[in-house]
Amino acid sequence: MKRILVVADVPELRRDIVSAISDPDREIVELPSGRMVRDSVFEESPSLVILDSQIGSMGAFAVTQDLHLDEFDGTQGHIPVLILLDRRADAWQARNFGAEGFIIKPFDPIRIRKAVREILAGKTWFDPTYAPEPHVALAPGAQPLPGLAGVTN
C-alpha cells in the first residue's frame, strides 16, 4: 500500500486533493502545516508528499529542501515530492528544489491523478498547463506551415 502525505493549510484544498487521488491501494495522511512534515515523514514513511506551494510559515520549497537535506545526510531515504504551484513562474523553483513534479493551480482531478500515478511509478511529471508556446524563427522568405502556432518570420 502506498502512503501519501497531503499538506495544505486550507482544509478545502486538502479535501479536493484527497478526493482526486483516493484509491483502495493508497493510504492518505493529511497535514495542515509544512512544519509537521518532517516528523510525519519519520512516522509514516510516505511514498509521496504532495505540498501546496504556500503553507503558512514553511512552504513547499522549504519543506522540499528539508527533505532533501535529510536524504543527503542519511537521516531519511528519498521521498518524491509533488508541488501545487500558484503560478507558472514558480515552475523553475520546483525543478530547482528537486521536486519530482508540479501542477499549476487550479488543478483538475485528471491532472493530479496522472501526476501521482507517474511519480509513484518512479517518473517525473511537470504540468504543461499554461506553458509558453515555443517561438520558432524562420529564415527570411520562408513560409510557415499552416496551423503551426508561435512560428513567425
C-alpha positions as CSV (number, residue, x, y, z in Angstrom):
1,M,0.0,0.0,0.0
2,K,1.3,3.5,-1.0
3,R,1.1,6.1,1.7
4,I,0.8,9.7,0.6
5,L,1.1,12.9,2.7
6,V,-1.2,15.7,1.6
7,V,0.0,19.0,3.0
8,A,-2.1,22.2,2.8
9,D,-3.2,24.7,5.3
10,V,-6.6,25.1,3.6
11,P,-8.9,22.2,4.5
12,E,-10.9,22.5,1.3
13,L,-7.8,22.1,-0.8
14,R,-6.8,19.0,1.2
15,R,-10.3,17.6,0.7
16,D,-10.1,18.2,-3.1
17,I,-6.7,16.6,-3.4
18,V,-7.8,13.6,-1.3
19,S,-10.9,13.2,-3.3
20,A,-9.0,13.3,-6.6
21,I,-6.3,10.8,-5.6
22,S,-8.1,8.4,-3.4
23,D,-7.6,4.7,-4.3
24,P,-8.0,1.4,-2.4
25,D,-4.2,0.9,-2.7
26,R,-3.4,4.2,-1.1
27,E,-3.4,5.5,2.4
28,I,-3.6,9.2,2.6
29,V,-2.4,11.3,5.6
30,E,-3.5,14.9,5.7
31,L,-1.3,17.6,7.4
32,P,-2.3,21.3,7.8
33,S,1.3,22.6,8.2
34,G,4.6,22.3,6.5
35,R,6.4,22.2,9.9
36,M,4.6,18.9,10.6
37,V,6.0,17.1,7.5
38,R,9.5,16.2,8.8
39,D,8.1,14.4,11.9
40,S,5.3,12.8,9.9
41,V,7.8,11.5,7.3
42,F,9.7,9.6,10.0
43,E,6.5,8.2,11.5
44,E,4.6,7.5,8.2
45,S,7.4,6.6,5.7
46,P,5.4,8.0,2.8
47,S,5.8,7.1,-0.9
48,L,4.9,10.6,-1.9
49,V,4.5,14.0,-0.4
50,I,2.0,16.5,-2.0
51,L,2.6,20.1,-1.0
52,D,0.7,23.3,-1.5
53,S,3.2,26.0,-2.5
54,Q,2.1,28.4,0.2
55,I,1.7,26.6,3.6
56,G,1.8,29.1,6.5
57,S,5.4,29.8,7.6
58,M,7.0,26.8,5.9
59,G,6.0,26.4,2.3
60,A,6.6,23.7,-0.3
61,F,10.1,24.8,-1.3
62,A,11.4,24.9,2.3
63,V,9.8,21.5,3.0
64,T,11.3,20.0,-0.2
65,Q,14.7,21.3,0.7
66,D,14.4,20.0,4.3
67,L,13.5,16.5,2.9
68,H,16.5,16.6,0.6
69,L,18.8,17.6,3.4
70,D,17.6,14.6,5.4
71,E,18.2,12.4,2.4
72,F,21.7,13.9,1.9
73,D,22.8,13.3,5.5
74,G,21.4,9.8,5.6
75,T,18.7,10.5,8.1
76,Q,15.9,9.6,5.7
77,G,15.7,7.9,2.3
78,H,14.5,9.7,-0.8
79,I,10.8,10.8,-0.8
80,P,9.3,12.1,-4.0
81,V,7.6,15.5,-3.9
82,L,4.7,16.9,-5.9
83,I,4.2,20.7,-5.5
84,L,0.9,22.5,-6.3
85,L,2.0,25.9,-7.7
86,D,0.0,29.1,-7.7
87,R,1.6,30.4,-10.9
88,R,3.6,29.1,-13.8
89,A,6.5,31.4,-13.0
90,D,7.4,29.3,-10.0
91,A,7.9,26.1,-12.1
92,W,11.7,26.8,-12.2
93,Q,11.8,26.8,-8.4
94,A,10.0,23.5,-8.2
95,R,12.6,21.9,-10.5
96,N,15.5,23.7,-8.9
97,F,14.5,22.4,-5.4
98,G,14.3,18.9,-6.8
99,A,10.6,18.2,-6.8
100,E,9.6,15.2,-8.9
101,G,6.6,17.1,-10.3
102,F,4.4,20.2,-10.1
103,I,0.9,21.1,-11.0
104,I,-0.3,24.6,-11.7
105,K,-3.5,25.5,-9.8
106,P,-6.3,25.4,-10.2
107,F,-5.8,21.7,-10.8
108,D,-8.3,19.2,-12.1
109,P,-8.6,15.6,-10.9
110,I,-7.3,14.1,-14.1
111,R,-4.0,16.0,-14.0
112,I,-3.4,15.3,-10.3
113,R,-4.2,11.6,-10.7
114,K,-1.9,11.4,-13.6
115,A,0.9,13.2,-11.8
116,V,0.5,11.0,-8.7
117,R,0.5,7.8,-10.9
118,E,3.6,8.8,-12.8
119,I,5.6,9.9,-9.7
120,L,4.6,6.7,-7.7
121,A,5.9,4.8,-10.7
122,G,9.3,6.4,-10.3
123,K,8.9,9.0,-13.1
124,T,8.5,12.8,-13.1
125,W,5.5,14.9,-14.0
126,F,5.8,18.6,-14.9
127,D,2.4,20.1,-15.7
128,P,2.4,21.5,-19.3
129,T,-0.7,23.7,-18.4
130,Y,0.0,27.4,-19.2
131,A,3.4,26.6,-20.6
132,P,4.5,29.2,-23.2
133,E,4.4,28.1,-26.8
134,P,7.9,27.7,-28.3
135,H,8.8,30.5,-30.7
136,V,10.5,29.4,-33.9
137,A,12.0,31.9,-36.2
138,L,12.0,31.1,-39.9
139,A,14.7,32.0,-42.4
140,P,14.0,35.2,-44.4
141,G,11.5,34.4,-47.2
142,A,10.4,31.0,-45.8
143,Q,6.7,30.4,-45.3
144,P,5.4,28.8,-42.1
145,L,3.3,25.6,-42.4
146,P,-0.4,26.3,-41.9
147,G,-1.6,25.7,-38.3
148,L,1.8,26.0,-36.5
149,A,1.4,28.3,-33.6
150,G,4.3,30.5,-32.5
151,V,6.1,30.5,-35.9
152,T,7.0,33.9,-37.3
153,N,9.2,35.3,-40.0
